[in-house]
Amino acid sequence: MIRGRARTEGLPAAFEAVLQTCKNEKARPAERLDAANLICRMSGIFEGAGEDDSDEKAPSTMTRAELVARAEQARQVLAALDEEADGSSELFG
């Protein structure tokens, strides 16, 4: 429940706060740079830096085998996220 609220309520609020800091011309340059870096990390820009997205096929153009492989990748990512959530929930009893 807390994790869900953090994602549905907290994340947008946090993003807005970071965005305001980034846009605030009176904020210290280091604060603005930190805010800009956080926005880039949140958007995934750094993970794809130097990669060309043009190689990424749209699902509508994939073969069945390609779709099955992509679905399996997604399942693995979801399983890893579920494991993280299950492990961290023990911290709060």
C-alpha positions as CSV (number, residue, x, y, z in Angstrom):
1,M,0.0,0.0,0.0
2,I,2.8,2.4,0.9
3,R,4.8,1.5,-2.1
4,G,1.8,2.0,-4.3
5,R,1.0,5.5,-2.9
6,A,4.7,6.4,-3.2
7,R,4.5,5.6,-6.9
8,T,1.0,7.1,-7.6
9,E,1.1,10.1,-5.4
10,G,4.7,10.6,-4.3
11,L,6.5,10.2,-7.6
12,P,4.5,12.9,-9.4
13,A,4.9,15.3,-6.4
14,A,8.6,14.6,-6.2
15,F,9.0,15.1,-10.0
16,E,7.2,18.5,-9.8
17,A,9.5,19.6,-6.9
18,V,12.6,18.6,-8.9
19,L,11.2,20.3,-12.0
20,Q,10.6,23.5,-10.1
21,T,14.1,23.4,-8.7
22,C,15.5,23.0,-12.2
23,K,13.5,25.9,-13.5
24,N,14.2,28.2,-10.5
25,E,16.7,30.8,-11.7
26,K,17.3,31.8,-8.1
27,A,18.4,28.3,-7.0
28,R,22.1,27.6,-6.7
29,P,23.6,26.2,-9.9
30,A,24.6,23.0,-8.1
31,E,20.9,22.5,-7.0
32,R,19.7,23.1,-10.6
33,L,22.3,20.7,-12.0
34,D,21.3,18.0,-9.5
35,A,17.7,18.5,-10.4
36,A,18.5,18.3,-14.1
37,N,20.5,15.1,-13.5
38,L,17.7,13.5,-11.5
39,I,15.2,14.3,-14.2
40,C,17.5,12.7,-16.8
41,R,17.8,9.6,-14.6
42,M,14.1,9.4,-14.0
43,S,13.4,9.6,-17.8
44,G,16.0,6.9,-18.6
45,I,18.1,9.1,-20.8
46,F,21.4,8.0,-19.2
47,E,20.6,4.3,-19.7
48,G,20.1,4.8,-23.4
49,A,23.0,7.3,-23.9
50,G,24.8,6.6,-27.1
51,E,22.3,4.1,-28.3
52,D,20.2,4.6,-31.4
53,D,16.5,4.0,-30.8
54,S,15.9,3.5,-34.5
55,D,16.9,-0.2,-34.1
56,E,13.9,-0.7,-31.8
57,K,11.1,-2.3,-33.6
58,A,7.5,-1.4,-32.9
59,P,5.5,-4.4,-31.5
60,S,3.2,-4.1,-34.5
61,T,6.1,-4.9,-36.8
62,M,7.5,-7.9,-34.8
63,T,7.1,-11.5,-35.7
64,R,5.5,-13.8,-33.2
65,A,8.9,-15.1,-32.1
66,E,10.1,-11.6,-31.5
67,L,7.0,-10.8,-29.4
68,V,7.4,-13.9,-27.4
69,A,11.1,-13.0,-26.6
70,R,10.2,-9.4,-25.7
71,A,7.4,-10.7,-23.4
72,E,9.8,-13.0,-21.7
73,Q,12.2,-10.1,-21.1
74,A,9.3,-8.1,-19.6
75,R,8.4,-11.0,-17.3
76,Q,11.9,-11.2,-16.1
77,V,12.0,-7.5,-15.3
78,L,8.7,-7.8,-13.5
79,A,9.9,-10.8,-11.5
80,A,13.0,-8.9,-10.4
81,L,10.8,-5.9,-9.3
82,D,8.5,-8.3,-7.4
83,E,11.5,-9.8,-5.6
84,E,12.7,-6.4,-4.6
85,A,9.3,-5.5,-3.3
86,D,8.9,-8.7,-1.4
87,G,12.4,-8.3,0.1
88,S,11.9,-4.7,1.2
89,S,8.5,-5.3,2.7
90,E,10.2,-7.4,5.5
91,L,11.8,-4.2,6.7
92,F,8.5,-2.9,7.9
93,G,7.2,-6.2,9.4
